[in-house]
Each structure stands twice: as structure tokens, then as C-alpha cells.
Amino acid sequence: MLLRTARWLSFILILSLFSALAAPAQAQSALPDDLTDTVVISGVIADGSGHGYPLYARIDVTGGAASQTVFSDPFTGAYSLTTQKGLQVTLAVTALITGYETGAETLIPLADTPLNFDLPAGAECTAPGYTTCCLKRLLMP
């Protein structure tokens, strides 16, 4: 009887060990709960020297949980990106049409954030639609 009870207990012990090993592990986030929420930063990239044309641009995002690169729509200038709420990010904007200056903004988004960039034509006036005399006229008070 004692031998039978010992076998029974051994069987239960082995069964419980196998079930504990087979149980799926709970996934845990590497970030604290308050940083797993995401927000959307979106806006329009446009010519900032008078015409207001939408611009096709590259937006390099650094900071946050991971760096990323997004592109604006070449016809509307609109862009949208998702990042972690509450983490500082820097957006560096470069027009993919030559002749424009770059733009940058650093922020800590706590909610969905609209952020537009108006990139001025560079001093060399090589942006489409601008000439040296035309740009000087736009910049003079």
C-alpha cells in the first residue's frame, strides 16, 4: 500500500512539473505601461517662400523607442507617423526637390500632434518657381 501511494505521488509530481513547463509564458513589454501608448504626429510639408506648394520630403525621426524614416505624399505634402507617447523625438525634414532649406523640430508628444513644416527656398534660388530677383522681392519688406 505504501509503495502504491509513493508511485501515485510520484506520478502527480511529474505531471505537475510537465504542466508547469508547458504553460505559456506571459509576454511582458520592455517599456513601462505608460510608455506603450502611441501617438500620431502628422502634418503637411510645404514651400515656405510664398508659393505654398506641397513638397515631397523625407522626415527622419530620432529619439523615442526607435528611429524611423517616413516620406510625405509628393502630391499633397501630407505625412503621418506613429511614435511612443511621452518620449522626446526630433523630426528632421529634407525636401527631395533641390533648392529648399531643411527644417527640424524637437518635441515630447503627449497626444496626437499636428505639425506642419514650411521650408523656405534656399538663397541660391534653385527651387522650382523661383529666380533670384523674384525671391528678393518676396523677402524684402
C-alpha positions in Angstrom: 0.0 0.0 0.0 2.8 2.4 0.9 4.6 1.6 -2.4 1.4 2.3 -4.3 0.9 5.6 -2.6 4.5 6.6 -3.4 4.1 5.8 -7.1 0.8 7.8 -7.1 2.5 10.8 -5.5 5.5 10.5 -8.0 3.1 10.4 -10.9 1.3 13.6 -9.6 4.6 15.4 -9.1 5.9 14.5 -12.6 2.6 15.5 -14.1 2.6 18.9 -12.3 6.2 19.6 -13.4 5.3 18.9 -17.1 2.2 21.1 -16.9 4.2 23.9 -15.4 6.8 23.7 -18.2 4.2 23.6 -20.9 2.3 26.6 -19.6 2.9 29.6 -22.0 4.9 32.4 -20.5 3.2 35.8 -20.1 4.5 38.4 -22.6 6.0 41.4 -20.9 6.7 44.8 -22.5 10.2 46.2 -22.3 8.7 49.6 -21.7 6.7 50.8 -18.7 2.9 50.7 -19.2 2.7 54.5 -19.6 5.2 54.4 -22.5 3.5 51.7 -24.5 0.7 54.1 -25.7 1.4 55.6 -29.1 0.5 58.9 -30.6 0.3 60.2 -34.2 2.3 63.1 -35.4 1.0 64.4 -38.8 1.0 67.4 -41.0 2.0 68.9 -44.3 5.4 69.8 -45.7 5.1 72.9 -47.9 7.0 75.6 -49.7 7.6 78.4 -47.2 8.7 81.2 -49.6 5.5 82.4 -51.0 4.0 79.8 -53.3 2.9 77.3 -50.7 3.4 74.3 -53.0 3.2 70.9 -51.2 6.6 69.3 -51.1 7.8 65.7 -51.4 10.1 65.3 -48.4 12.0 62.8 -46.2 11.3 63.0 -42.5 13.9 61.4 -40.3 12.7 60.7 -36.8 15.2 60.2 -34.0 14.6 59.6 -30.3 11.7 57.8 -28.9 11.8 54.0 -28.7 13.3 53.6 -32.3 14.4 55.8 -35.2 12.3 55.8 -38.3 12.1 57.5 -41.7 8.8 58.5 -43.4 8.1 60.4 -46.6 5.5 63.0 -47.4 3.0 62.5 -50.2 4.5 64.0 -53.3 1.1 65.5 -54.4 -0.3 66.8 -51.1 2.8 67.1 -48.9 1.0 65.2 -46.1 2.8 62.9 -43.8 1.9 60.8 -40.8 4.0 58.8 -38.3 3.4 56.9 -35.1 5.7 57.2 -32.1 5.6 56.4 -28.3 3.7 58.9 -26.1 5.9 60.9 -23.7 9.3 60.2 -25.3 11.2 63.0 -26.9 11.6 62.8 -30.7 13.2 65.0 -33.2 11.9 65.3 -36.8 14.4 66.5 -39.4 12.8 67.4 -42.7 14.6 67.4 -46.0 12.8 68.3 -49.3 13.5 65.9 -52.0 13.4 68.7 -54.5 16.6 70.7 -54.6 16.7 74.3 -53.6 15.0 74.2 -50.2 16.4 74.6 -46.7 15.9 71.9 -44.2 13.6 72.0 -41.1 13.6 70.4 -37.7 11.5 70.2 -34.6 12.0 68.5 -31.2 9.0 67.7 -29.1 7.6 65.3 -26.5 4.2 64.3 -27.8 1.6 63.6 -25.1 -1.3 63.3 -27.6 -1.9 63.2 -31.3 0.0 66.2 -32.6 -0.4 68.3 -35.8 3.0 69.6 -37.0 3.4 71.4 -40.3 6.7 72.4 -41.9 7.1 75.4 -44.3 10.5 75.0 -45.9 12.0 78.3 -47.4 13.7 78.3 -50.7 17.4 78.5 -50.3 19.5 81.6 -51.0 20.8 80.1 -54.3 17.2 80.2 -55.7 17.3 76.8 -57.4 13.9 75.8 -56.1 11.4 75.4 -58.9 9.4 78.5 -59.5 11.9 80.9 -58.0 14.5 83.2 -59.5 17.0 85.4 -57.7 15.0 88.6 -58.4 11.7 87.0 -57.6 13.0 85.6 -54.2 14.5 89.0 -53.3 11.1 90.7 -54.0 9.4 88.1 -51.7 11.9 88.6 -48.9 12.0 92.4 -49.0 9.6 94.2 -46.6 
